[in-house]
């Protein structure tokens, strides 16, 4: 099962997804510059040319990695709810 993971370079999520790539044989990290967050449609083509059975990305910009024919899995990294 091939997993493609578009995440911004240099983020904590990048480090975690890089570890996944190093330890899972069919996991491919597709990084993009963090400045793409200023205009998120730039994220859209990242990793699109790669065949994928699953796309795994961060929740904030997941909609820009969505493919209608491939399941999308999102991960919330370091999110919490605090009453303070």
C-alpha positions as CSV (number, residue, x, y, z in Angstrom):
1,X,0.0,0.0,0.0
2,X,1.6,3.3,-1.1
3,X,1.2,6.3,1.2
4,X,2.0,9.8,0.0
5,X,2.5,12.5,2.6
6,X,2.6,16.2,1.7
7,X,3.8,18.3,4.7
8,X,5.7,21.6,5.0
9,X,9.5,21.4,5.3
10,X,11.0,22.1,8.7
11,X,7.9,21.7,10.8
12,X,7.5,19.2,13.6
13,X,5.1,17.3,11.4
14,X,7.9,17.0,8.8
15,X,10.2,15.4,11.3
16,X,7.6,12.9,12.3
17,X,6.6,12.1,8.8
18,X,10.3,11.8,7.8
19,X,10.6,9.1,10.5
20,X,7.6,7.3,9.0
21,X,9.2,7.4,5.6
22,X,12.5,5.9,7.0
23,X,10.6,3.1,8.7
24,X,7.7,2.2,6.3
25,X,8.7,0.9,2.9
26,X,5.9,2.4,0.8
27,X,5.6,5.8,2.7
28,X,6.7,8.8,0.6
29,X,7.2,12.2,2.1
30,X,6.5,15.1,-0.3
31,X,7.6,18.3,1.4
32,X,6.8,21.8,0.3
33,X,8.1,25.2,1.4
34,X,6.3,26.6,4.5
35,X,5.7,29.8,2.7
36,X,3.0,27.9,0.6
37,X,0.8,28.5,3.7
38,X,0.5,32.1,2.6
39,X,-1.3,30.9,-0.6
40,X,-2.4,27.3,0.1
41,X,-3.6,26.5,-3.4
42,X,0.2,26.2,-4.2
43,X,0.1,22.9,-2.1
44,X,-2.4,21.4,-4.5
45,X,0.1,19.9,-7.0
46,X,2.5,18.6,-4.3
47,X,2.8,14.8,-4.7
48,X,0.0,14.6,-7.3
49,X,2.2,12.8,-9.8
50,X,2.9,9.9,-7.4
51,X,0.6,6.9,-7.3
52,X,-1.0,6.7,-3.9
53,X,-3.4,4.3,-2.1
54,X,-3.7,6.8,0.8
55,X,-2.7,10.4,1.2
56,X,-1.6,11.2,4.8
57,X,-1.1,14.9,5.7
58,X,-1.6,17.5,8.4
59,X,-5.1,18.7,9.2
60,X,-4.6,22.4,8.6
61,X,-4.1,22.2,4.8
62,X,-5.5,18.7,4.1
63,X,-8.1,20.0,1.7
64,X,-5.4,21.0,-0.7
65,X,-4.0,17.4,-0.8
66,X,-7.4,15.8,-1.3
67,X,-7.8,13.5,-4.3
68,X,-11.4,12.3,-5.1
69,X,-10.2,8.8,-5.8
70,X,-7.8,8.3,-2.9
71,X,-8.6,8.1,0.9
72,X,-7.3,11.1,2.9
73,X,-6.0,10.6,6.4
74,X,-5.2,13.7,8.5
75,X,-3.2,13.9,11.7
76,X,-3.5,16.7,14.3
77,X,0.0,17.3,15.6
78,X,0.3,19.0,19.0
79,X,-3.4,20.2,19.2
80,X,-5.0,20.3,22.6
81,X,-8.0,21.8,24.3
82,X,-7.2,23.8,27.5
83,X,-9.6,25.6,29.7
84,X,-7.0,28.3,30.7
